[in-house]
Amino acid sequence: AAKENHGAVQLQVRDTGSGISPEDLPHIFDRFYRGDKSRQGSGESGLGLAIAKSIVEAHGGTLTVESAPGKGSVFTVRL
């Protein structure tokens, strides 16, 4: 969902997946970080969220996440 918020655009992406553990949450935007150890052989590099955050910040915005195990995640981009 996208909306205007005090002159900025806010885009939120929500999922109803398994959520992100509190231990992993502070690191998910770090380059090469992969929280789910069982997926390390899946060809994923752990760069996607780091790249997304860099792009958003290069445009003067922010990328944040709220998540709880078993309840999914909400990623918010503000530009």
Backbone as CSV, one residue per row, in Angstrom:
resi,resn,N_x,N_y,N_z,CA_x,CA_y,CA_z,C_x,C_y,C_z
1,ALA,0.847,-1.183,0.000,0.000,0.000,0.000,0.884,1.235,0.000
2,ALA,0.465,2.254,-0.709,1.212,3.508,-0.756,0.294,4.639,-0.323
3,LYS,0.879,5.639,0.366,0.098,6.803,0.765,1.026,7.983,0.973
4,GLU,0.444,9.181,0.950,1.218,10.385,1.234,1.138,10.637,2.728
5,ASN,2.270,11.027,3.314,2.339,11.237,4.753,3.222,12.445,5.019
6,HIS,2.632,13.596,5.310,3.362,14.836,5.605,4.330,15.208,4.485
7,GLY,3.863,15.154,3.253,4.693,15.536,2.115,5.644,14.457,1.636
8,ALA,5.643,13.319,2.278,6.492,12.196,1.866,5.593,11.068,1.362
9,VAL,6.169,10.203,0.564,5.446,9.019,0.107,5.877,7.846,0.973
10,GLN,4.905,7.070,1.404,5.190,5.898,2.229,4.637,4.668,1.530
11,LEU,5.487,3.685,1.345,5.112,2.422,0.715,5.340,1.315,1.731
12,GLN,4.312,0.508,1.969,4.454,-0.608,2.901,4.220,-1.925,2.182
13,VAL,5.073,-2.883,2.490,4.931,-4.245,1.985,4.762,-5.142,3.205
14,ARG,3.638,-5.831,3.259,3.327,-6.717,4.392,3.287,-8.162,3.915
15,ASP,3.690,-9.049,4.812,3.506,-10.468,4.519,2.954,-11.162,5.750
16,THR,2.479,-12.353,5.553,1.941,-13.140,6.662,2.790,-14.385,6.870
17,GLY,4.076,-14.253,6.552,4.999,-15.376,6.677,5.351,-15.676,8.119
18,SER,6.462,-16.344,8.288,6.878,-16.797,9.617,7.481,-15.694,10.469
19,GLY,7.725,-14.521,9.894,8.305,-13.417,10.658,9.812,-13.545,10.783
20,ILE,10.411,-12.561,11.409,11.865,-12.508,11.588,12.145,-12.541,13.080
21,SER,13.064,-13.385,13.486,13.355,-13.520,14.913,13.977,-12.237,15.461
22,PRO,13.758,-11.939,16.727,14.355,-10.745,17.340,15.882,-10.731,17.243
23,GLU,16.513,-11.913,17.226,17.968,-11.990,17.113,18.442,-11.577,15.723
24,ASP,17.658,-11.884,14.701,18.029,-11.569,13.321,17.653,-10.148,12.913
25,LEU,16.621,-9.606,13.501,16.076,-8.318,13.072,17.101,-7.194,12.975
26,PRO,18.016,-7.017,13.934,18.981,-5.910,13.818,19.976,-6.069,12.664
27,HIS,20.039,-7.252,12.073,21.067,-7.539,11.070,20.540,-7.701,9.648
28,ILE,19.238,-7.669,9.441,18.708,-8.053,8.127,19.104,-7.116,6.994
29,PHE,19.511,-5.888,7.307,19.955,-4.970,6.257,21.473,-5.011,6.062
30,ASP,22.168,-5.875,6.808,23.620,-6.026,6.661,23.928,-6.843,5.405
31,ARG,24.988,-6.445,4.704,25.395,-7.184,3.504,25.772,-8.616,3.864
32,PHE,25.324,-9.538,3.065,25.613,-10.971,3.166,24.969,-11.660,4.369
33,TYR,24.115,-10.962,5.117,23.473,-11.592,6.271,22.289,-12.433,5.812
34,ARG,22.253,-13.665,6.291,21.131,-14.563,6.031,20.726,-15.181,7.349
35,GLY,19.554,-14.844,7.820,19.111,-15.306,9.126,18.718,-16.766,9.165
36,ASP,18.133,-17.272,8.096,17.661,-18.652,8.063,18.801,-19.551,7.601
37,LYS,19.473,-20.176,8.544,20.650,-21.003,8.232,20.300,-22.191,7.337
38,SER,19.057,-22.635,7.360,18.671,-23.790,6.547,18.605,-23.450,5.064
39,ARG,18.626,-22.150,4.712,18.530,-21.746,3.305,19.873,-21.317,2.737
40,GLN,20.966,-21.544,3.441,22.258,-21.044,2.992,22.742,-21.691,1.708
41,GLY,22.289,-22.861,1.378,22.696,-23.500,0.135,21.750,-23.204,-1.020
42,SER,20.835,-22.272,-0.834,19.779,-22.028,-1.827,20.181,-21.063,-2.929
43,GLY,21.424,-20.597,-2.950,21.861,-19.669,-3.983,21.589,-18.217,-3.652
44,GLU,21.052,-17.949,-2.479,20.806,-16.571,-2.061,22.094,-15.976,-1.521
45,SER,22.302,-14.679,-1.770,23.563,-14.053,-1.370,23.459,-13.197,-0.123
46,GLY,22.253,-12.843,0.295,22.114,-11.966,1.446,22.367,-10.508,1.114
47,LEU,22.182,-10.131,-0.141,22.437,-8.748,-0.564,21.167,-7.944,-0.836
48,GLY,20.050,-8.583,-1.070,18.843,-7.891,-1.518,18.396,-6.744,-0.632
49,LEU,18.249,-6.987,0.665,17.783,-5.928,1.559,18.837,-4.843,1.744
50,ALA,20.115,-5.215,1.738,21.185,-4.212,1.846,21.169,-3.287,0.633
51,ILE,20.971,-3.849,-0.552,20.906,-3.042,-1.772,19.667,-2.152,-1.749
52,ALA,18.528,-2.714,-1.371,17.293,-1.923,-1.310,17.451,-0.739,-0.365
53,LYS,18.036,-0.974,0.804,18.219,0.115,1.772,19.173,1.172,1.223
54,SER,20.235,0.765,0.561,21.187,1.719,-0.025,20.514,2.599,-1.074
55,ILE,19.678,2.005,-1.906,18.979,2.767,-2.943,18.016,3.772,-2.314
56,VAL,17.238,3.313,-1.345,16.280,4.204,-0.681,17.012,5.359,0.000
57,GLU,18.101,5.064,0.719,18.851,6.113,1.413,19.531,7.067,0.431
58,ALA,19.952,6.576,-0.733,20.558,7.440,-1.752,19.562,8.477,-2.265
59,HIS,18.279,8.176,-2.119,17.227,9.105,-2.530,16.663,9.881,-1.340
60,GLY,17.369,9.847,-0.219,16.965,10.616,0.955,15.855,9.993,1.770
61,GLY,15.618,8.715,1.583,14.535,8.051,2.289,15.012,7.093,3.361
62,THR,14.056,6.369,3.910,14.361,5.361,4.923,13.658,4.058,4.565
63,LEU,14.251,2.964,4.995,13.656,1.634,4.862,13.713,0.992,6.237
64,THR,12.553,0.644,6.778,12.484,0.042,8.105,11.664,-1.243,8.044
65,VAL,11.759,-2.015,9.106,10.992,-3.259,9.187,10.461,-3.432,10.604
66,GLU,9.270,-3.984,10.683,8.685,-4.432,11.944,8.300,-5.888,11.726
67,SER,8.632,-6.733,12.681,8.343,-8.149,12.499,8.266,-8.854,13.842
68,ALA,7.521,-9.928,13.854,7.436,-10.789,15.032,7.291,-12.225,14.545
69,PRO,8.002,-13.152,15.172,7.883,-14.551,14.768,6.424,-15.017,14.795
70,GLY,6.024,-15.669,13.717,4.670,-16.184,13.612,3.631,-15.175,13.167
71,LYS,4.034,-13.911,12.988,3.060,-12.873,12.635,3.399,-12.129,11.356
72,GLY,4.472,-12.476,10.687,4.838,-11.806,9.446,5.652,-10.545,9.674
73,SER,5.844,-9.790,8.590,6.705,-8.603,8.617,6.055,-7.464,7.846
74,VAL,6.440,-6.237,8.206,6.016,-5.043,7.481,7.272,-4.243,7.171
75,PHE,7.570,-4.078,5.883,8.681,-3.245,5.437,8.096,-1.915,4.985
76,THR,8.691,-0.807,5.446,8.186,0.524,5.121,9.280,1.345,4.463
77,VAL,8.969,1.874,3.277,9.857,2.793,2.559,9.226,4.169,2.655
78,ARG,10.018,5.164,3.103,9.552,6.555,3.137,10.485,7.391,2.286
79,LEU,9.919,8.114,1.319,10.687,8.995,0.440,10.089,10.391,0.493
